[in-house]
Amino acid sequence: MNVKKLLLLLFALLPLIAVAQRDTLHGRVMVAGENASGVYVINKNTGAEVKSAAGGVFKLPAKAGDRLVVYSDRVEVREFVTGKDWFANMPYTLEVQPQGYELEEVVINQSLSAEALGIVPKGQKRNTVAERRLYTATGDRPLWQYAIGLLAGSMPLDPFINAVTGKTKKLKKELATEQMLANVESVRGVYTTAQLAEYLDIATEQADGFLYYAAESPSLIEAIKANNNEKAKLELTALAVEYNRLQAQAVTGLQVQQQRDTLNYKTTRNPKQ
């Protein structure tokens, strides 16, 4: 075998080796203090996705530093970054909040908006709830400006307190989550679940995981916002190929880890004399 073929083989095996190096994370999903089954957990670094079983338990190939997203139609989406201590305290608990219920739609035939009343200019950008909360908490200024302003007596105290206590950081996370969910819904509008399976070979049970994976692509979101449907579909096709490849690697890595666990179990029960 010449050097060129050897290098090609090595590069082809590198992703499999990387996945195989991940350990099996034993976890549990809890919602408001209760075990939650039927909740999806996806490893954004590998594309591997599982659904929590009875008692909220799940198994997923992961390593320290991987980003896990927990989601379903019953819980608020939350992202976690795995730590080394997770594997020393298994099953590691991932706590998420229940999804709020929407009120029934109320139809108003004639609306009086701020624009209609002339309070704000027509066409002015409207901030979302998360954006308004963040602006209220921070005033949209860097922390150092507030520190100087406080010393000079020209700035309010609340934004400074919010930054120190961590409230600002929490609100920024909520805004990021809101933006991610908006991106997911935008991607969902390009293809239905059935079309994802037919055109992109995305299994129905993996459709939601793929949507979250695809929503991280800036070029895809840019194409959707520009109403460039053809480009969006091309982007999704490329992302689907990569996602399916990651899924296959994740399955291989999980099988390797299961074989390793089985071998370790047999060795423990039947040590060499």
Order of alpha helices (4+ residues) and beta strands (2+ residues): alpha-beta-beta-beta-beta-beta-beta-beta-beta-alpha-alpha-alpha-alpha-alpha-alpha-alpha-alpha
